[in-house]
Amino acid sequence: QIQLVESGGGLVQAGGSLRLSCAASGSNYDFTRLNMEWYRQGPENQRDLVVSISASGRTNYADSVNGRFTISRDNAKDTVYLQMNSLTPEDTAVYYCAARFYWSNYKYWGQGTQVTVSS
């Protein structure tokens, strides 16, 4: 079992930045074998994939955030980060961290962190 805890959300003005963190914990797992993902769920209540980073470090960004958001992982700390720059009100959402072993489709989810961007 893996637990994920997101942090770093908050209220920011348009054009500002935030850095989200997702810390993994549990027993008998190897963080380096996890693909990590960030999703967001906005007012439309649809949860969309924002960005992913594979166990090998390969990244994939949604077009809407490409060039503004950067995902990274610190395998020594079992943590993945999402640096968000040039935020717009359209980025307002609850951001969720997800993890899955690279050989599995089962995902572990965090509880989410709210990001609100004011205009």
C-alpha distances in whole Angstrom, upper triangle without the diagonal:
4,7,10,13,17,20,24,25,28,32,34,37,38,38,36,32,29,26,22,19,16,14,10,9,6,7,8,8,11,12,15,14,13,15,15,17,19,20,23,24,28,30,30,27,26,23,24,22,24,23,21,20,19,18,21,23,24,25,26,27,28,32,32,31,32,34,33,29,27,24,23,20,20,18,19,18,14,16,18,21,23,27,29,33,35,34,35,35,34,30,30,27,23,21,18,15,13,11,11,12,15,16,14,15,11,11,8,11,12,15,18,21,24,27,31,33,37,40
4,7,10,13,17,20,21,25,28,30,34,34,34,32,29,25,22,19,16,12,10,7,6,5,7,9,8,10,10,13,12,10,13,12,14,16,17,20,22,25,28,28,25,24,21,22,20,21,20,18,17,17,16,19,20,22,22,23,24,26,29,29,27,28,30,29,25,24,20,19,16,17,15,16,14,11,12,14,17,19,23,25,29,32,30,32,32,31,27,27,24,20,18,15,12,10,8,9,11,14,16,14,14,11,10,7,9,10,13,15,18,21,24,27,30,34,37
4,7,10,13,17,18,22,25,27,31,32,32,29,26,23,20,16,13,10,8,6,5,6,9,12,11,13,12,15,15,13,14,13,14,15,16,18,20,23,26,27,23,23,20,21,19,20,20,18,18,18,17,21,21,23,22,23,24,25,29,28,26,28,29,28,24,23,19,19,16,16,15,17,14,11,11,13,16,18,21,23,27,30,28,30,30,29,25,24,21,18,16,13,10,10,9,12,13,17,19,17,17,14,11,7,8,7,10,12,15,18,21,24,27,31,34
4,7,10,14,15,18,22,24,27,28,28,26,22,19,16,13,10,6,6,5,7,9,12,15,13,14,11,15,15,12,13,10,11,12,13,15,17,20,23,24,21,21,17,18,17,17,16,15,15,16,16,20,19,21,20,20,21,22,25,25,23,24,26,24,20,19,16,16,14,14,14,16,13,10,9,10,12,14,18,19,23,26,24,26,26,25,22,21,18,15,12,9,7,8,8,11,14,17,19,17,17,14,11,7,6,5,8,9,11,15,17,21,24,27,30
4,7,10,12,15,19,21,24,26,26,23,20,16,14,10,8,5,5,7,8,11,15,18,16,17,14,17,18,15,16,13,13,12,14,15,17,19,22,24,21,21,18,19,18,17,17,17,17,19,19,22,21,22,21,22,21,22,26,25,22,24,25,23,20,19,16,16,14,15,15,16,13,11,9,10,12,13,16,18,22,24,22,24,24,24,20,19,17,13,11,9,8,10,11,15,17,20,23,21,20,18,14,11,9,5,7,8,9,13,15,19,21,25,28
4,7,8,12,15,17,21,22,22,20,16,13,11,7,5,4,7,9,12,15,18,21,19,19,16,18,19,16,16,12,12,10,12,12,14,17,20,21,19,19,16,17,16,15,15,15,16,18,19,22,20,21,19,20,19,20,23,21,19,21,22,20,16,16,14,14,13,14,16,17,14,12,10,9,9,10,13,14,18,21,19,21,21,20,17,16,14,10,8,7,7,10,12,16,19,21,24,22,21,19,15,12,10,6,7,6,6,10,11,15,18,21,24
4,6,9,13,15,18,20,20,17,14,10,9,6,5,6,8,12,14,18,21,24,22,21,18,21,22,19,19,15,15,12,14,14,16,17,20,23,21,21,18,19,18,16,17,17,18,21,21,24,22,23,21,22,20,21,24,22,19,22,22,19,16,16,14,15,15,15,17,18,15,14,11,11,10,10,12,13,16,19,17,19,20,20,16,15,14,11,10,10,10,13,16,19,22,24,27,26,25,23,19,16,13,10,10,8,6,9,10,14,16,19,23
4,7,10,11,15,17,17,14,11,7,6,4,6,9,11,15,17,21,25,27,25,24,21,23,24,21,21,17,16,13,15,14,16,17,20,22,21,21,19,19,18,16,17,18,19,22,23,25,22,23,21,21,20,21,23,21,18,20,20,17,14,15,14,15,15,16,19,19,16,16,13,12,10,9,10,11,13,16,14,17,17,18,15,14,13,11,10,12,12,16,18,22,24,26,29,28,27,25,22,19,16,13,13,10,7,9,9,12,13,16,20
4,7,9,13,14,15,12,10,7,8,6,9,11,14,17,20,23,27,29,27,26,23,25,26,23,22,18,16,13,13,12,13,14,16,19,18,19,17,17,17,15,16,18,20,23,25,27,24,25,22,22,19,20,21,19,17,19,20,16,14,15,15,17,18,19,22,23,19,19,15,14,12,10,11,10,13,15,12,14,14,15,12,10,10,9,8,11,12,16,19,23,26,27,30,29,27,25,22,20,16,13,12,9,5,5,5,8,10,13,17
4,7,10,13,14,11,10,8,10,10,12,15,17,21,23,26,30,32,30,30,27,29,30,27,25,22,20,16,16,14,15,14,16,19,19,20,19,19,20,18,19,22,23,27,28,30,27,28,25,24,22,22,23,20,18,21,21,18,16,18,18,20,21,22,25,26,23,22,19,18,15,14,13,12,14,15,12,13,13,15,12,10,10,10,11,14,16,19,22,26,29,31,34,32,30,29,25,23,20,16,15,12,8,6,5,6,8,11,14
4,7,10,12,10,10,9,12,12,16,18,21,24,27,30,34,36,34,33,30,32,33,30,28,24,22,18,18,15,16,15,16,19,19,21,20,20,21,19,21,24,26,29,31,33,29,30,26,26,23,22,23,20,18,21,21,17,17,19,20,22,24,25,28,29,26,26,22,21,18,16,15,13,13,14,11,12,11,13,11,9,11,12,13,16,19,22,26,29,32,34,37,35,33,32,28,26,23,20,18,15,11,8,6,5,6,7,11
4,7,8,6,7,8,11,13,16,19,22,26,29,32,36,38,35,34,31,32,34,30,29,25,22,19,19,16,17,16,17,21,21,22,21,21,22,19,21,23,25,29,31,32,29,29,26,25,22,21,22,18,17,19,19,15,15,17,19,21,24,25,28,29,27,27,23,21,18,15,13,11,11,10,8,9,9,12,11,10,12,14,14,18,20,24,27,30,33,34,37,36,34,33,29,28,25,22,21,17,14,11,8,6,5,6,9
4,6,6,8,10,14,16,20,23,26,29,32,35,39,41,38,37,34,35,36,33,31,27,25,21,21,18,19,17,18,21,22,23,23,22,23,20,22,25,27,31,33,34,31,30,27,26,23,22,22,18,17,20,19,15,16,19,21,24,26,28,31,32,30,30,26,24,20,18,15,12,11,10,8,8,8,12,11,11,14,16,17,21,23,26,29,33,36,36,40,38,36,36,32,31,28,25,24,20,17,14,11,8,5,5,6
4,5,9,11,15,17,20,23,27,30,33,36,40,42,39,37,34,34,36,33,30,27,24,21,20,18,18,16,18,20,22,22,22,21,22,19,21,24,26,30,32,33,30,29,25,24,21,20,19,15,14,17,16,13,14,18,20,23,26,28,31,33,31,30,27,24,20,17,15,11,10,7,5,5,6,10,9,10,14,17,17,21,23,26,29,32,35,36,39,38,36,35,32,31,28,26,25,21,18,15,12,9,6,6,5
4,7,10,14,16,20,23,26,29,33,36,40,41,38,37,33,33,35,32,29,26,24,20,21,19,20,19,20,23,24,24,23,22,22,18,20,23,25,28,31,31,28,27,24,23,19,19,18,15,13,15,14,10,12,15,18,21,24,26,30,31,29,29,26,23,19,16,13,10,7,4,5,6,9,12,11,13,16,18,18,22,23,26,29,32,35,35,38,37,36,35,32,31,28,26,26,22,19,17,13,12,9,9,9
4,7,11,13,17,20,23,27,30,34,37,39,36,34,31,31,33,30,28,24,22,19,20,18,20,19,21,23,24,24,23,22,21,18,19,22,24,27,30,30,26,26,23,23,20,19,19,16,14,16,14,11,12,14,17,19,22,24,27,29,26,27,23,20,17,14,11,8,6,6,6,8,11,13,11,12,15,17,17,20,21,25,27,31,33,33,37,36,35,34,31,30,27,24,24,20,17,15,12,11,8,10,11
4,7,10,13,17,20,23,27,30,33,35,32,31,27,27,29,27,25,21,19,16,17,16,19,18,21,23,23,23,21,20,19,16,17,19,20,24,26,27,23,23,20,20,17,18,18,16,13,15,13,9,9,11,14,16,18,20,24,25,23,23,19,17,13,10,7,5,4,6,6,10,12,14,11,12,14,16,14,17,18,22,24,27,30,30,34,33,32,31,28,27,24,21,21,18,15,14,11,11,10,12,13
4,6,10,13,16,20,23,27,30,32,29,28,24,25,27,24,22,19,17,14,15,14,17,17,20,22,22,22,20,19,18,15,15,18,19,22,24,25,22,22,19,19,17,18,19,16,13,15,15,11,10,11,12,14,16,18,21,22,20,20,16,14,10,8,6,5,7,9,8,12,13,14,11,12,13,13,12,15,15,19,21,25,27,28,31,31,29,29,25,23,21,18,18,15,12,11,9,10,10,13,15
4,7,10,13,16,20,23,27,28,25,24,20,21,23,21,19,16,15,12,14,14,17,18,21,23,23,22,20,19,17,14,14,15,16,19,21,22,19,20,17,18,16,17,19,17,14,15,15,12,9,9,10,11,13,14,17,18,16,16,12,10,7,6,4,6,9,12,11,15,16,17,13,14,14,14,11,13,13,16,18,22,24,25,29,28,27,26,23,21,18,16,17,14,11,12,10,13,13,17,19
4,7,10,13,17,20,24,25,23,22,18,19,21,18,17,13,12,10,12,12,15,16,20,22,20,20,17,17,15,13,13,14,14,18,19,21,18,19,16,17,16,17,19,17,14,16,17,14,11,10,9,10,12,13,16,17,14,14,10,8,6,5,6,8,11,14,13,16,17,17,13,13,13,11,9,10,9,13,15,19,21,23,26,25,24,23,19,17,15,12,13,10,8,10,9,13,14,18,20
4,6,10,13,17,20,22,19,18,15,16,18,16,15,12,12,10,13,14,17,19,22,24,22,22,18,18,16,14,13,14,14,16,17,19,17,18,16,18,17,19,21,20,17,19,19,16,13,12,10,10,9,10,13,14,11,10,7,6,5,6,9,11,15,18,17,20,20,20,17,17,15,13,10,10,9,12,13,17,19,21,24,23,23,21,18,15,13,11,12,11,10,12,12,16,18,21,24
4,7,10,13,17,18,16,15,12,14,16,13,13,9,10,9,12,14,16,19,22,24,21,21,17,17,15,14,13,13,13,15,15,18,16,18,16,17,17,19,22,21,18,20,21,19,15,14,11,11,9,10,12,13,10,8,5,5,6,8,12,14,18,21,19,22,22,22,18,18,16,13,10,9,6,9,10,14,16,18,21,20,19,18,14,12,10,8,10,9,10,13,14,18,20,24,27
4,7,10,14,16,13,13,10,13,15,12,13,11,12,12,15,17,20,22,26,27,24,24,20,20,18,18,16,15,14,16,15,18,17,19,18,20,20,22,25,25,22,23,24,22,18,17,14,12,10,10,10,11,8,6,4,7,9,12,15,17,21,24,23,25,26,26,22,22,20,17,14,12,9,11,11,14,15,18,21,20,20,18,15,12,11,9,12,12,13,16,17,21,23,27,30
4,7,10,12,10,10,8,11,12,10,12,10,12,13,16,18,21,24,27,28,25,24,21,21,19,19,17,15,14,15,14,17,17,19,19,20,21,23,27,26,24,25,26,24,21,19,15,14,11,11,10,11,8,5,6,8,11,14,18,20,24,27,26,28,29,28,24,24,21,18,16,13,10,10,9,11,13,16,18,17,18,16,13,10,10,9,12,13,15,19,20,24,26,30,33
4,7,10,9,10,9,13,13,12,15,13,16,17,19,21,24,27,30,31,28,27,23,24,22,22,21,19,18,18,16,19,19,22,22,24,25,27,30,30,28,29,30,28,24,22,19,17,14,13,12,12,10,7,9,12,15,18,21,24,27,31,29,32,32,31,28,27,24,21,19,16,13,13,11,13,14,17,19,18,19,17,14,11,12,11,14,16,17,21,23,27,29,33,36
4,7,7,10,10,14,14,13,16,15,18,19,21,24,25,29,32,32,29,28,25,26,24,25,23,21,20,19,17,21,21,24,24,26,27,29,33,33,30,31,33,31,28,26,22,20,17,16,14,15,13,10,13,15,18,21,25,27,31,34,33,35,35,34,30,30,27,24,21,18,15,14,12,13,14,17,18,17,19,16,14,11,13,13,15,18,20,24,26,30,33,36,39
4,6,9,11,14,14,14,17,17,20,22,24,27,29,32,35,36,32,31,28,29,27,27,26,23,22,21,18,21,23,25,26,28,30,32,35,35,33,34,35,34,30,28,25,23,19,18,15,15,15,12,15,18,21,24,28,30,34,37,36,38,38,37,34,33,30,27,25,21,18,17,15,15,14,18,18,18,19,17,16,14,16,16,19,22,24,28,30,33,36,40,43
4,7,10,12,12,13,16,17,21,23,25,28,30,34,37,37,34,33,29,29,27,28,26,23,21,20,17,20,21,24,25,27,30,32,35,36,34,34,36,35,31,29,25,23,19,18,15,15,15,13,16,19,22,25,29,31,35,38,37,40,40,39,35,35,32,29,26,23,20,18,15,14,13,16,16,16,18,16,16,15,17,18,21,24,26,30,32,36,38,42,45
4,6,9,8,9,13,14,17,20,22,25,28,31,34,35,31,30,26,26,24,25,22,19,18,16,13,16,18,20,22,24,26,28,32,32,30,31,32,31,28,25,21,19,16,15,12,13,13,10,13,16,19,22,26,28,32,35,34,37,37,36,32,32,30,27,24,20,17,15,12,11,9,12,13,13,16,14,14,12,15,16,20,22,24,28,29,33,35,39,42
4,5,6,7,11,12,16,19,22,25,28,31,35,35,32,30,27,26,23,24,21,18,15,13,10,13,15,17,19,22,24,27,30,31,29,29,30,30,26,23,19,17,13,13,9,11,12,9,12,14,18,21,24,27,30,34,33,35,36,35,31,32,30,27,24,21,17,15,12,11,9,11,13,14,16,15,15,14,16,17,21,22,24,28,29,33,35,38,41
4,5,5,9,9,13,16,19,22,25,28,32,32,29,28,24,23,20,20,18,15,12,11,8,11,12,15,16,19,21,24,27,28,25,25,26,26,22,19,16,13,10,9,6,9,9,6,8,10,14,17,20,23,26,30,29,32,33,31,28,29,26,24,20,18,14,12,9,10,9,11,13,14,16,15,14,12,14,15,19,20,21,25,26,29,31,35,38
4,6,8,10,14,17,20,23,26,30,33,34,31,29,25,24,21,21,17,14,11,9,6,8,9,13,14,17,20,23,26,27,25,24,25,25,22,19,15,13,9,9,6,9,11,8,10,11,15,17,20,23,26,30,30,32,34,32,29,30,28,26,22,20,16,14,11,11,9,10,13,14,16,16,15,15,17,18,22,22,24,27,27,31,32,36,38
4,7,10,13,17,19,23,26,29,33,33,30,28,24,23,20,20,17,14,11,8,5,8,10,13,15,17,20,23,26,27,25,25,26,27,23,20,17,15,12,13,10,13,14,11,13,13,17,19,22,25,28,31,31,33,34,32,29,30,28,26,22,19,16,13,10,8,6,6,9,11,13,13,13,13,16,18,21,22,24,27,28,32,33,37,39
4,6,10,13,16,19,22,26,29,29,26,24,20,19,16,17,14,11,9,7,5,9,10,12,13,15,17,20,23,24,22,22,24,24,20,18,14,13,11,12,10,13,13,10,11,11,14,16,19,22,25,28,28,30,31,29,26,27,24,22,19,16,12,10,6,5,4,6,9,10,11,11,10,10,13,14,18,19,21,24,25,28,30,34,36
4,7,10,13,17,20,23,27,26,24,22,18,16,13,14,11,7,6,4,5,8,9,9,10,11,14,16,20,21,19,19,21,21,18,15,12,12,10,13,12,15,15,12,12,10,13,14,18,20,23,26,25,27,28,26,23,24,22,20,17,14,11,8,6,5,6,6,9,10,10,11,9,11,12,14,18,18,20,22,23,26,28,32,34
4,7,10,14,17,20,24,24,22,19,16,14,11,11,9,6,5,6,8,11,10,10,10,11,12,14,18,19,17,17,19,18,15,13,9,10,9,11,11,15,14,11,9,7,10,11,14,16,20,23,22,24,25,23,20,21,19,17,13,11,7,6,5,7,9,9,13,12,12,12,9,10,10,11,15,14,16,19,19,23,24,28,30
4,7,10,13,17,20,20,18,16,12,10,7,8,6,4,6,8,11,13,12,11,9,9,10,11,15,15,14,15,17,16,13,12,9,10,11,14,15,18,16,14,12,9,10,10,13,14,18,20,19,21,22,19,16,18,15,14,10,8,6,5,6,9,11,12,15,14,13,13,10,10,10,11,14,12,14,16,16,20,21,25,27
4,7,10,13,17,17,16,14,10,9,6,6,5,6,9,12,14,16,14,14,11,11,10,10,14,13,12,13,16,14,11,11,9,11,12,15,17,19,18,15,12,9,9,8,11,12,15,18,16,17,18,16,13,14,12,10,7,6,5,6,9,12,15,16,19,17,15,15,12,12,10,10,12,10,11,13,13,16,18,21,23
4,7,10,14,14,12,10,6,5,4,5,7,9,12,15,17,20,18,17,14,12,11,10,13,12,12,14,17,15,12,13,12,15,16,19,20,23,21,18,16,13,13,11,14,13,16,18,16,17,16,14,11,12,9,8,6,5,6,8,11,13,17,17,20,18,16,15,12,12,10,10,11,9,11,12,12,15,17,20,22
4,6,10,11,9,8,5,5,7,7,10,12,15,18,21,23,21,20,17,15,13,11,14,12,11,15,17,15,13,15,14,17,18,21,23,26,23,21,18,15,14,12,14,13,16,17,14,14,13,11,9,9,6,5,4,6,9,11,14,17,20,21,24,22,19,18,15,15,12,12,12,9,9,9,9,12,14,17,19
4,7,7,6,5,4,6,9,10,13,16,19,21,24,26,24,23,20,18,16,14,16,14,14,18,20,18,16,18,18,21,22,25,26,29,26,24,21,19,18,15,17,16,18,19,16,15,13,11,10,9,5,5,7,8,11,13,17,19,23,24,26,23,20,19,16,16,13,13,12,9,10,9,10,12,14,17,19
4,5,5,6,7,9,12,12,15,18,22,24,27,29,27,26,23,20,17,15,16,14,14,18,20,18,17,20,20,23,24,27,29,32,29,27,24,21,20,17,18,16,18,18,14,13,11,8,8,6,4,6,9,11,15,17,20,23,26,27,29,27,24,23,20,20,17,16,15,12,12,10,10,10,12,14,16
4,5,8,10,12,15,16,19,22,25,28,31,33,31,30,26,24,21,18,19,16,18,21,24,21,20,23,23,27,28,31,33,35,32,30,27,25,23,21,22,19,21,20,17,15,11,10,11,8,7,9,12,14,18,20,24,26,30,31,33,30,27,26,23,23,19,19,17,14,14,12,12,11,13,14,16
4,6,9,11,14,15,19,22,25,28,31,33,31,29,26,23,21,17,19,16,18,21,24,22,21,24,24,27,29,32,34,36,34,31,29,26,25,22,23,21,23,22,19,17,14,11,12,11,10,11,14,15,19,20,24,25,29,30,31,29,25,25,22,23,20,20,18,16,17,15,15,15,16,18,19
4,6,9,13,15,18,20,24,26,29,31,29,28,25,23,20,18,19,17,18,22,25,23,21,24,23,26,27,30,32,34,31,29,26,24,23,21,23,21,23,23,20,18,16,13,13,12,9,10,12,13,16,17,21,23,26,27,29,26,23,22,19,19,16,17,15,13,15,13,14,15,17,19,21
4,6,10,12,15,18,21,23,26,28,27,25,22,19,17,15,17,15,16,19,23,21,20,22,21,24,26,29,30,33,30,28,25,23,22,20,22,20,22,22,19,18,16,13,13,13,10,10,12,12,15,15,19,20,24,24,26,23,20,19,17,18,15,16,16,14,15,15,15,16,18,21,22
4,7,9,12,14,18,20,22,25,23,22,19,17,15,13,15,14,15,18,21,19,17,19,18,21,22,25,26,29,27,24,22,19,19,17,19,18,21,21,18,18,17,14,13,12,9,9,9,9,11,12,15,17,20,21,23,20,17,16,14,15,12,13,13,11,13,13,14,16,18,21,23
4,6,9,12,15,17,21,23,21,19,16,13,11,9,12,11,12,14,18,17,15,16,16,19,20,24,25,28,26,23,21,18,17,15,17,16,19,19,17,17,16,13,12,13,10,11,10,10,11,12,15,16,20,20,22,20,17,17,14,16,14,15,15,13,15,15,15,16,18,21,22
4,6,8,12,14,17,19,17,15,12,10,8,7,11,11,11,12,16,15,13,14,13,16,17,21,22,25,23,21,18,15,15,13,15,15,17,19,17,17,18,15,13,14,12,12,10,9,10,10,12,14,17,17,19,17,15,15,13,14,13,14,16,13,15,16,15,18,19,22,24
4,7,11,14,17,18,16,14,11,8,6,5,9,8,7,9,12,11,9,10,10,13,15,19,21,24,22,20,17,14,13,10,12,11,14,15,14,15,15,13,10,13,11,12,9,10,10,11,14,16,18,18,21,20,18,18,15,16,14,15,16,14,14,15,13,16,16,20,21
4,7,10,14,15,12,11,7,6,4,6,10,10,8,9,12,11,8,8,7,10,12,16,18,21,20,18,15,11,11,9,11,11,14,16,15,17,18,16,13,16,14,14,11,11,10,10,12,14,16,16,19,18,17,17,15,16,15,15,17,15,16,17,16,18,19,22,24
4,7,10,11,9,8,5,5,7,9,13,14,12,12,14,14,11,10,7,9,10,14,15,19,18,15,13,10,11,10,13,14,17,19,19,21,22,20,17,19,17,16,13,12,10,9,10,11,13,12,15,15,14,15,13,14,14,15,18,16,17,19,18,21,22,26,27
4,7,8,6,5,4,7,9,12,15,17,14,14,15,16,12,10,7,7,8,11,12,16,16,13,12,9,10,11,13,15,18,21,21,23,25,23,20,22,20,19,16,14,11,11,10,11,12,11,14,15,15,16,14,15,15,16,19,18,19,21,21,24,25,28,30
4,5,5,5,6,9,12,15,18,20,18,17,19,19,16,14,11,10,10,12,12,16,16,14,13,11,13,14,17,19,22,25,24,27,28,26,23,25,23,22,18,16,13,12,10,10,9,8,11,13,13,15,13,15,16,18,21,20,22,24,24,27,28,32,34
4,6,7,10,12,15,18,22,23,21,20,22,22,19,16,13,11,9,11,10,13,14,12,12,11,14,16,19,21,24,27,27,30,31,29,26,28,26,24,21,18,15,13,10,10,8,7,10,12,14,15,14,15,17,18,22,22,23,26,26,30,31,34,36
4,6,9,12,16,19,22,24,21,20,21,22,19,16,13,12,10,12,11,14,16,14,15,13,16,17,19,22,24,28,28,30,32,30,27,30,28,27,23,21,18,16,14,13,12,10,13,15,17,18,18,19,20,22,25,25,26,28,28,31,32,36,37
4,6,10,13,16,19,21,18,16,17,18,16,12,10,8,8,10,10,14,15,14,13,11,13,14,16,18,21,24,24,27,29,27,24,27,25,24,21,19,16,15,14,14,13,12,15,17,18,19,18,19,20,20,24,23,24,26,25,28,29,32,34
4,7,10,14,16,18,16,14,16,17,15,12,10,10,11,14,14,18,19,17,16,13,14,14,16,18,20,23,24,26,28,26,23,26,25,24,21,19,17,16,14,15,14,12,15,17,18,19,18,19,20,21,25,23,24,26,25,28,28,32,33
4,7,10,13,15,13,11,12,14,11,9,7,9,11,14,15,19,19,17,15,12,12,12,13,15,17,20,20,22,24,22,20,22,21,21,18,17,15,14,14,15,16,14,17,18,18,19,18,19,19,20,23,21,21,23,22,25,25,28,29
4,7,9,12,10,9,11,13,11,10,9,11,13,17,18,22,22,20,18,14,14,13,14,15,17,19,19,20,22,20,18,20,20,20,17,16,15,14,15,15,17,15,18,18,17,19,17,19,19,20,22,20,21,22,21,23,23,27,28
4,6,8,7,6,9,10,8,9,9,12,15,18,20,24,23,21,18,15,14,11,12,12,14,15,15,17,19,16,14,17,17,17,15,15,14,15,16,17,19,18,21,21,19,21,19,20,19,20,22,19,19,20,18,20,20,23,24
4,5,6,6,10,11,10,11,12,15,18,22,23,27,26,24,21,17,16,13,14,13,15,15,15,15,17,14,12,15,15,16,14,15,15,16,17,19,21,20,23,22,20,21,19,21,19,20,21,19,19,19,17,19,19,22,22
4,6,5,9,10,10,13,14,18,21,24,26,29,29,27,24,20,19,15,16,14,14,14,14,14,16,13,13,16,17,18,17,18,19,19,21,22,25,23,26,26,23,25,23,24,23,23,25,22,22,21,19,20,19,22,22
4,6,9,9,9,12,14,18,21,25,27,30,29,27,24,20,18,14,14,12,12,12,11,11,13,10,9,13,14,16,15,17,18,19,22,23,26,25,28,27,25,26,23,24,22,22,23,20,19,18,16,17,15,18,18
4,6,5,6,9,11,15,18,21,24,27,25,24,21,17,15,11,11,8,9,10,9,10,13,11,9,12,13,15,13,15,16,18,20,22,25,24,27,26,24,25,22,23,21,21,22,18,18,17,14,16,14,17,18
4,6,6,8,10,14,17,21,23,26,25,24,21,17,15,12,12,10,10,11,12,13,16,14,13,16,17,19,16,18,18,19,21,22,24,23,26,26,25,26,24,24,23,23,24,21,21,20,18,19,18,21,21
4,6,8,11,14,18,21,24,26,25,25,22,18,16,12,11,10,9,9,11,13,17,15,14,17,19,20,18,20,20,22,23,25,27,26,29,29,28,29,26,27,25,25,26,23,22,21,19,20,18,20,20
4,7,10,13,17,20,23,25,24,24,20,17,14,10,8,6,5,6,8,10,14,13,11,14,16,18,16,18,18,20,22,25,27,26,30,29,28,29,26,26,24,23,24,20,19,18,15,16,14,17,17
4,7,10,14,17,20,22,21,20,17,13,10,7,5,4,6,9,9,12,15,14,11,14,14,15,13,15,15,17,19,21,23,23,26,26,25,25,22,22,20,19,21,17,16,16,14,15,14,18,19
4,7,10,13,16,19,18,17,14,11,8,6,5,7,8,12,12,15,18,17,14,17,17,17,14,15,14,16,17,20,21,21,24,25,24,24,21,21,20,19,21,18,17,18,16,18,18,21,22
4,7,10,13,16,15,14,11,7,6,5,6,9,12,15,15,18,20,19,16,18,17,17,13,13,11,13,14,16,18,17,21,21,21,21,18,18,17,16,19,16,16,18,16,19,19,23,24
4,7,10,12,12,11,9,6,5,7,8,11,14,18,18,21,23,22,19,21,20,19,16,15,13,14,14,16,17,17,21,21,21,22,19,18,18,17,20,18,18,20,19,22,22,26,27
4,6,9,9,8,6,4,6,9,11,14,17,21,21,24,26,25,22,23,22,20,17,15,12,13,12,14,15,15,19,20,20,20,17,17,17,16,19,18,18,21,20,24,24,28,30
4,5,5,6,5,6,8,12,13,17,20,23,24,27,29,28,24,26,24,23,19,18,15,15,14,16,16,17,21,21,22,22,20,18,18,17,20,20,20,22,22,26,27,30,33
4,5,5,7,8,11,14,17,20,23,27,27,30,32,31,27,28,27,24,21,19,16,15,13,15,14,15,18,19,21,20,18,17,18,18,21,21,22,25,25,28,30,33,36
4,6,8,11,13,17,18,22,25,29,29,32,34,33,29,30,29,26,23,21,18,18,16,18,17,18,21,23,24,23,21,20,20,20,22,23,23,26,26,30,31,35,37
4,5,9,11,15,17,20,23,27,27,30,31,31,27,28,26,24,20,19,16,16,15,17,17,19,22,22,24,22,20,18,18,17,19,19,20,23,23,27,29,32,35
4,7,10,14,17,20,23,27,26,29,30,29,26,26,24,22,18,16,13,13,11,13,14,16,19,19,20,19,16,14,15,14,17,17,18,22,22,26,28,31,34
4,7,10,13,16,19,23,22,25,27,26,22,23,21,19,15,14,10,12,11,14,15,16,20,20,20,19,16,14,14,12,15,15,15,18,19,23,24,28,30
4,7,10,13,16,20,19,22,24,23,19,20,19,17,13,12,9,10,10,13,15,16,19,19,19,18,15,14,13,12,15,14,14,17,17,20,22,25,28
4,6,10,13,16,16,19,21,20,16,18,17,15,12,12,10,12,13,16,18,19,22,22,22,21,18,16,15,13,15,14,13,15,14,18,19,22,25
4,6,10,13,12,16,17,17,13,14,14,13,10,11,10,12,14,17,19,20,24,23,22,22,18,17,16,14,16,13,12,13,12,15,16,19,21
4,7,10,10,14,16,16,13,15,15,15,12,14,13,16,18,21,23,23,27,27,26,26,22,21,19,18,19,16,14,15,12,15,14,18,20
4,7,7,10,13,13,9,12,13,14,11,14,14,17,20,23,25,25,29,28,27,27,23,23,20,18,19,16,14,13,10,12,11,15,16
4,5,9,12,13,10,13,15,16,15,18,18,21,23,26,29,28,32,32,30,30,27,26,24,22,23,19,17,16,12,13,11,14,15
4,7,10,11,10,12,15,17,16,20,21,24,26,29,31,31,35,34,32,33,29,29,26,25,25,21,19,17,13,13,10,12,12
4,7,8,6,9,12,14,14,17,19,22,25,28,30,30,34,33,31,31,27,27,24,22,22,18,16,14,10,9,7,9,10
4,5,6,8,11,14,15,18,20,23,26,29,32,32,35,34,32,32,29,28,25,24,23,19,17,14,11,9,6,8,7
4,5,5,9,13,14,18,20,23,27,30,33,33,36,35,32,32,28,28,25,23,22,18,16,13,10,7,5,6,6
4,5,8,12,13,16,19,21,25,27,31,31,33,32,29,29,26,26,23,22,21,17,16,13,10,9,8,9,10
4,6,9,10,13,16,18,22,24,28,28,31,29,27,27,23,23,20,19,18,14,13,10,8,7,7,10,11
4,7,9,13,16,19,22,25,29,29,32,30,28,27,23,23,19,18,16,13,11,8,5,5,5,8,11
4,6,9,13,16,19,22,26,27,29,27,24,24,20,19,16,14,13,10,8,6,5,7,9,12,14
4,6,10,13,17,20,23,25,27,25,22,21,18,16,13,11,9,6,5,4,6,8,11,15,17
4,7,10,14,17,20,22,24,22,20,19,15,14,11,9,9,5,5,6,7,10,13,16,19
4,6,10,13,17,19,21,19,17,15,12,10,7,6,7,4,7,9,11,14,16,20,23
4,7,10,14,16,18,17,15,14,10,8,6,5,8,7,9,12,13,17,19,23,25
4,7,10,12,15,13,11,10,6,5,5,6,10,10,12,15,17,20,22,26,29
4,7,9,12,10,10,8,5,5,7,9,12,13,16,19,20,24,26,29,32
4,6,8,6,7,6,5,6,9,12,16,16,19,22,24,27,29,33,35
4,5,5,8,8,8,9,13,15,19,20,23,26,27,30,32,36,38
4,6,8,10,10,12,15,18,22,22,24,27,28,32,33,37,39
4,7,9,11,14,17,20,24,24,27,30,31,34,36,40,42
4,6,8,11,14,18,21,22,25,28,29,33,34,38,40
4,6,10,13,16,19,20,23,26,27,30,32,36,38
4,7,10,14,16,18,21,24,26,29,31,35,37
4,6,10,13,14,18,20,22,25,28,31,34
4,7,10,12,15,19,21,24,27,30,33
4,7,8,12,15,17,21,23,27,30
4,6,9,12,15,18,21,25,28
4,7,10,13,16,20,23,26
4,7,10,13,16,19,23
4,7,10,13,16,20
4,6,10,13,16
4,7,10,13
4,6,10
4,7
4
